[in-house]
Amino acid sequence: MKFTRRDTLILAASAAMASYYGLGTAQAQEGTTKDVAKLAAVAVPDHALGSDAAPVTVIEYASPTCPHCAAFHNNVYPQVKSEYIDTGKAKFIVRPFVRNVLDAVVFMLAEAAGPENYHSVIETYFKTQDQWGTAEKPRDAILAIAKQIGFTDASFDAALTNTELFNKMETMREQAMTEFNLEGTPTFYINGKQFTGDKSIEDLRAAIDPLVPANFVATQPAPAAETGAPAAAAAPAADAAPAATPAPAAETPKPAQ
């Protein structure tokens, strides 16, 4: 996917508004409950972490360029993983909410890296958001990081030609806003109950703990491919599956209102 001057201008504007973006103004949907079956019916298959038998399912809609999402993943998520995912209490799902072309690129790279490295790619880009999110040449900055985790120029370009995935992520964005009433990023659905914006570990404990049976015995989930391994463990470039044609620049996702 080649970034056009129009893309760059849109991204620059998004970066300038980063401190304001990502939170709905009213957050009218906070605490409402969505149909769990409908939440499960999405265009891009989920990459879940944790036990399938967990009593709690946490779904996060995230944008790699969202500063609130980065703050959550860098500061709160490690505690969520140790307290809930690793103990079998919760299954955790990160879903794409593409506000702009950079969000799409990060998730396309994560998919291309394969299930074993999906989460580590996303975590890498959250940790390095300040390096590429406001870069003068964002494509070059994203590529430089991608090369550190196993991509080459060829596999990077191949990953970004997956137009089918690109279109499905756009479908998921529209679905999240129209069917699930998503108001901003990050948005969490905890057993269907919606929570929007910055959440501390205390906020999440308050939402998750009442859903865990009193007689629940904490266990370690079965070894899974997506263990949130360090970025250096990302898949070799050859794992990036090429697709047909590049996504047209005109298809740049628009930020959610």
C-alpha positions, 0 to 999 in steps of 0.5 A: 500500500503506497501512502499518497500525499492525501493520506499523509495529510489525513494522518498528520491531522489525526496525529495533531488531534490525538490527545482529543481523539479516541473518546466519545464526547457523551459516552452514552453507551457506557454500561449498556449490554450488547448481544453476545452472539452478534458481537461474535459475528465479525468479518475478520476472525478473532485471535483470542488469548486465554482459555476457551473455557474462561467465564469472561470474554473481553473484546477490545476494539483498538486503533494503533494510532490511538494514544489511549489504546497505547496507554492501555496496552503499555500500562494496564494490559500486562496486569490484565494478562497476568491476573485474568488471561494467564489464570484462565479467568478471561479470554481476551480479544483485540479487534481492529478499529481502523481510523486511518490508513496507519491503523489498517497497515499495523493490523495487516502486518499483524495478520501477515505475521501469522497467528503465532505473532499477531499479538506481539506485532500489535504490542510492538507498534503500541510500544513504538507509537511515538516513533511512527505515529507522528513521523514525517514519513510514516511508511518508512517509520513503520517499515523500519520497525517491521524489519526489526520483527522479521519483515523484508521490503518484499514481505512488507509490501505483500502484506499491504496488498491484502485488499480482502482483509482491508475491506473486511476491516472497513466492514468491521469498523462500520459494524462496530459503530452502527450495530455495537454503538462504538463511540471511541477507542478503546472500547471494551465489551466484557461479556457483552457489557460496553466500556469506553475510553481509558480504563485502569486495572481497578476499573477492569477488576470491578467489571470482571471480578463479579463475573468470575464464579466464586468457586472458580479454580485458577488455571494456566491456559493451554499453551497457545500460539498467541502468547504475546511473545517479544517482538523479536519472535515475529514470523519470518518475512516469508510468512506474509501472504501476498494477495491480489492488488494494492488497496486504492488510496481512495479507500483510506478509512475515515476517523469515527465521529 
